Each structure stands twice: as C-alpha cells, then as structure tokens.
Amino acid sequence: MALARERLGLPEGPRLKQNAPNPFNSGTIISWFQLQPGSARLEVFALTGRRVAVLHEGRKEAGSHRLRWDGRDERGRSLASGVYVYRLVMREAVQTRKLTLLR
C-alpha cells in the first residue's frame, strides 16, 4: 500500500491544504484529502474564536475534495476584511489553517 501511495502521490494521512488564492476577495477554494470515508466538518472562525460559517458538514467518501467559499457568514452576510481560521474535523484528524479576506 505504501508503494502505491508513493507512486500515485497520495498523502500518508488526511491533509487540509492551504486555500487558493490567499489572500482572496470574491472567492477562494479550500481543498482536503481524507483517507477513509466518513464524516467531515469544514468551518470558518474569526480570530476571536467565534464560528462564522460551516462550509460542509456530512459524510464524504475517501479521496480529494474541494469547496469554494465566497467570504460570507452563515446568514449570507459579507464578512469584513481580516484573517480567519478554517478547520477541518474528521475522525482521523483535526487540522486548521489561516486565510486572509481582503474586501
């Protein structure tokens, strides 16, 4: 299995990638890889710790996934410029990264 992963270029474990573009204005893509099928929750937080958006919550198959986020909160309001943290919660791991929104 390790040889197959190496030849195919698959990650050893779950991986939350850096969003692109970053910084962004009108939209950004957030990508991740999960080794096993199962639940995944992708959420965005202000630096104060307040959750501003849940981008995905539910089951995903094993493999690569990507979502587009337009910088809006759960109510559809445009968020202010600033640095935010996005977090991916899976059975295998919890991973976080920062992104910058410029309006």
Backbone as CSV, one residue per row, in Angstrom:
resi,resn,N_x,N_y,N_z,CA_x,CA_y,CA_z,C_x,C_y,C_z
1,MET,0.821,-1.190,0.000,0.000,0.000,0.000,0.871,1.261,0.000
2,ALA,1.971,1.227,0.767,2.858,2.387,0.819,3.460,2.677,-0.549
3,LEU,3.823,1.624,-1.286,4.383,1.805,-2.618,3.338,2.416,-3.560
4,ALA,2.109,1.949,-3.475,1.034,2.502,-4.307,0.817,3.976,-3.983
5,ARG,0.827,4.328,-2.692,0.663,5.737,-2.306,1.795,6.585,-2.868
6,GLU,2.999,6.060,-2.780,4.161,6.802,-3.272,4.073,7.012,-4.782
7,ARG,3.729,5.973,-5.511,3.646,6.073,-6.981,2.506,6.970,-7.436
8,LEU,1.398,6.952,-6.710,0.255,7.781,-7.079,0.353,9.186,-6.506
9,GLY,1.302,9.388,-5.592,1.451,10.698,-4.980,0.392,11.004,-3.943
10,LEU,-0.172,9.960,-3.328,-1.203,10.162,-2.316,-0.566,10.487,-0.972
11,PRO,-1.200,11.344,-0.176,-0.673,11.662,1.139,-0.710,10.452,2.076
12,GLU,0.149,10.461,3.069,0.186,9.386,4.073,-1.022,9.437,4.993
13,GLY,-1.578,10.606,5.171,-2.714,10.775,6.077,-3.626,11.872,5.575
14,PRO,-4.641,12.196,6.354,-5.548,13.271,5.955,-4.780,14.584,5.868
15,ARG,-5.193,15.437,4.933,-4.460,16.688,4.736,-5.419,17.810,4.348
16,LEU,-5.363,18.884,5.104,-6.074,20.114,4.771,-5.085,21.018,4.069
17,LYS,-5.409,21.413,2.858,-4.486,22.231,2.073,-4.732,23.718,2.300
18,GLN,-3.738,24.527,1.951,-3.885,25.976,2.039,-4.865,26.432,0.962
19,ASN,-5.753,27.343,1.330,-6.725,27.849,0.360,-6.013,28.612,-0.755
20,ALA,-6.667,28.699,-1.897,-6.097,29.427,-3.032,-7.233,30.110,-3.791
21,PRO,-7.087,31.344,-4.145,-5.968,32.209,-3.805,-6.039,32.649,-2.341
22,ASN,-4.915,33.086,-1.842,-4.820,33.593,-0.487,-3.758,34.679,-0.469
23,PRO,-4.118,35.916,-0.187,-5.434,36.404,0.202,-6.430,36.366,-0.964
24,PHE,-7.719,36.508,-0.603,-8.756,36.474,-1.628,-9.756,37.591,-1.407
25,ASN,-10.564,37.830,-2.445,-11.578,38.873,-2.376,-12.956,38.285,-2.580
26,SER,-13.233,37.796,-3.770,-14.591,37.336,-4.068,-14.799,35.850,-3.821
27,GLY,-13.736,35.069,-3.788,-13.888,33.637,-3.541,-12.553,32.942,-3.454
28,THR,-12.551,31.822,-2.759,-11.349,31.022,-2.599,-11.733,29.544,-2.588
29,ILE,-10.793,28.700,-2.920,-11.012,27.251,-2.931,-10.280,26.647,-1.733
30,ILE,-10.999,25.833,-0.977,-10.423,25.088,0.139,-10.480,23.613,-0.233
31,SER,-9.332,22.943,-0.162,-9.228,21.535,-0.567,-8.710,20.696,0.586
32,TRP,-9.128,19.433,0.591,-8.605,18.495,1.573,-8.631,17.085,1.016
33,PHE,-7.881,16.218,1.685,-7.810,14.805,1.332,-8.122,14.008,2.582
34,GLN,-9.015,13.033,2.449,-9.265,12.140,3.575,-9.050,10.706,3.134
35,LEU,-8.364,9.954,4.001,-8.002,8.573,3.693,-9.191,7.630,3.698
36,GLN,-10.127,7.878,4.588,-11.249,6.964,4.766,-12.565,7.696,4.574
37,PRO,-13.594,6.980,4.116,-14.911,7.616,4.057,-15.392,7.899,5.477
38,GLY,-16.163,8.939,5.623,-16.685,9.273,6.947,-17.107,10.721,7.020
39,SER,-17.472,11.115,8.215,-17.962,12.480,8.395,-16.816,13.474,8.325
40,ALA,-17.146,14.650,7.819,-16.189,15.752,7.739,-16.959,17.042,7.976
41,ARG,-16.355,17.919,8.766,-16.952,19.237,9.009,-15.882,20.285,8.728
42,LEU,-16.204,21.200,7.825,-15.305,22.288,7.473,-15.964,23.584,7.918
43,GLU,-15.285,24.312,8.803,-15.874,25.518,9.378,-14.846,26.642,9.404
44,VAL,-15.356,27.870,9.480,-14.510,29.062,9.466,-14.761,29.836,10.755
45,PHE,-13.654,30.333,11.356,-13.726,31.076,12.608,-13.046,32.427,12.468
46,ALA,-13.582,33.426,13.156,-12.882,34.691,13.329,-11.749,34.448,14.326
47,LEU,-10.761,35.315,14.356,-9.648,35.135,15.292,-10.083,35.237,16.748
48,THR,-11.264,35.783,16.985,-11.815,35.840,18.345,-12.307,34.479,18.821
49,GLY,-12.402,33.510,17.891,-12.899,32.178,18.226,-14.354,31.963,17.855
50,ARG,-15.030,32.995,17.411,-16.442,32.878,17.019,-16.542,32.185,15.670
51,ARG,-17.361,31.135,15.608,-17.568,30.457,14.324,-18.445,31.338,13.461
52,VAL,-17.986,31.586,12.223,-18.736,32.457,11.319,-19.426,31.687,10.202
53,ALA,-18.939,30.480,9.886,-19.558,29.711,8.798,-19.224,28.229,8.933
54,VAL,-20.189,27.405,8.549,-19.959,25.967,8.372,-20.088,25.727,6.874
55,LEU,-18.985,25.362,6.236,-18.975,25.196,4.787,-19.416,23.811,4.355
56,HIS,-19.167,22.827,5.209,-19.621,21.460,4.925,-19.766,20.724,6.245
57,GLU,-20.827,19.928,6.334,-20.992,19.028,7.477,-21.751,17.812,6.970
58,GLY,-21.072,16.679,6.981,-21.705,15.465,6.496,-20.683,14.453,6.030
59,ARG,-21.174,13.417,5.445,-20.324,12.314,5.009,-19.622,12.653,3.692
60,LYS,-18.376,12.238,3.592,-17.605,12.350,2.357,-16.896,11.020,2.114
61,GLU,-16.767,10.672,0.869,-16.014,9.473,0.510,-14.525,9.743,0.672
62,ALA,-13.738,8.698,0.715,-12.284,8.846,0.763,-11.823,9.523,-0.523
63,GLY,-10.797,10.344,-0.420,-10.250,10.989,-1.601,-10.123,12.487,-1.444
64,SER,-9.936,13.162,-2.559,-9.751,14.614,-2.581,-11.083,15.326,-2.708
65,HIS,-11.200,16.434,-2.001,-12.430,17.234,-2.008,-12.051,18.706,-2.055
66,ARG,-12.962,19.512,-2.593,-12.727,20.951,-2.632,-14.057,21.688,-2.600
67,LEU,-14.010,22.845,-1.954,-15.180,23.715,-1.839,-14.782,25.141,-2.175
68,ARG,-15.712,25.893,-2.699,-15.489,27.322,-2.925,-16.214,28.079,-1.823
69,TRP,-15.508,29.051,-1.242,-16.109,29.908,-0.215,-16.026,31.348,-0.679
70,ASP,-17.147,32.055,-0.532,-17.236,33.431,-1.033,-17.045,34.495,0.042
71,GLY,-16.599,34.114,1.230,-16.341,35.094,2.281,-17.586,35.585,2.983
72,ARG,-18.644,34.768,2.952,-19.896,35.138,3.632,-20.087,34.273,4.874
73,ASP,-20.833,34.819,5.825,-21.106,34.071,7.049,-22.308,33.145,6.854
74,GLU,-22.739,32.509,7.934,-23.845,31.543,7.869,-25.164,32.176,7.429
75,ARG,-25.306,33.483,7.618,-26.534,34.188,7.237,-26.436,34.844,5.864
76,GLY,-25.311,34.621,5.172,-25.137,35.183,3.836,-24.587,36.584,3.805
77,ARG,-24.163,37.104,4.960,-23.600,38.455,5.018,-22.110,38.418,4.697
78,SER,-21.643,39.413,3.953,-20.222,39.512,3.633,-19.436,39.806,4.905
79,LEU,-18.376,39.052,5.121,-17.517,39.275,6.278,-16.536,40.401,5.995
80,ALA,-16.048,41.008,7.050,-15.080,42.092,6.936,-13.712,41.545,6.549
81,SER,-12.890,42.410,5.990,-11.508,42.042,5.707,-10.843,41.585,6.994
82,GLY,-9.943,40.621,6.866,-9.217,40.165,8.040,-8.692,38.759,7.860
83,VAL,-8.075,38.267,8.917,-7.546,36.912,8.942,-8.566,36.020,9.643
84,TYR,-8.835,34.884,9.046,-9.764,33.894,9.593,-9.056,32.547,9.660
85,VAL,-9.613,31.667,10.450,-9.073,30.313,10.585,-10.120,29.349,10.054
86,TYR,-9.709,28.422,9.206,-10.629,27.372,8.796,-10.146,26.048,9.372
87,ARG,-11.113,25.232,9.775,-10.812,23.989,10.486,-11.574,22.835,9.854
88,LEU,-10.871,21.740,9.665,-11.464,20.513,9.156,-11.451,19.483,10.279
89,VAL,-12.622,18.971,10.610,-12.756,17.969,11.658,-13.187,16.665,10.997
90,MET,-12.334,15.642,11.127,-12.631,14.300,10.614,-12.356,13.299,11.724
91,ARG,-12.775,12.084,11.529,-12.500,11.032,12.510,-10.994,10.855,12.683
92,GLU,-10.245,10.961,11.583,-8.798,10.707,11.622,-7.994,11.865,12.196
93,ALA,-8.494,13.082,12.084,-7.681,14.231,12.477,-8.523,15.500,12.524
94,VAL,-7.958,16.501,13.194,-8.479,17.870,13.173,-7.323,18.742,12.707
95,GLN,-7.560,19.522,11.654,-6.499,20.363,11.100,-7.029,21.770,10.876
96,THR,-6.158,22.748,11.048,-6.543,24.148,10.856,-5.504,24.871,10.007
97,ARG,-5.964,25.929,9.347,-5.100,26.817,8.574,-5.706,28.223,8.635
98,LYS,-4.883,29.205,8.295,-5.340,30.599,8.254,-5.571,31.016,6.811
99,LEU,-6.509,31.953,6.653,-6.721,32.579,5.347,-6.961,34.064,5.556
100,THR,-6.747,34.817,4.501,-6.913,36.272,4.579,-7.948,36.719,3.558
101,LEU,-8.951,37.443,4.046,-10.008,38.001,3.209,-9.747,39.490,3.069
102,LEU,-9.670,39.976,1.825,-9.476,41.404,1.551,-10.682,41.923,0.775
103,ARG,-11.357,42.871,1.331,-12.521,43.460,0.651,-12.133,44.742,-0.033
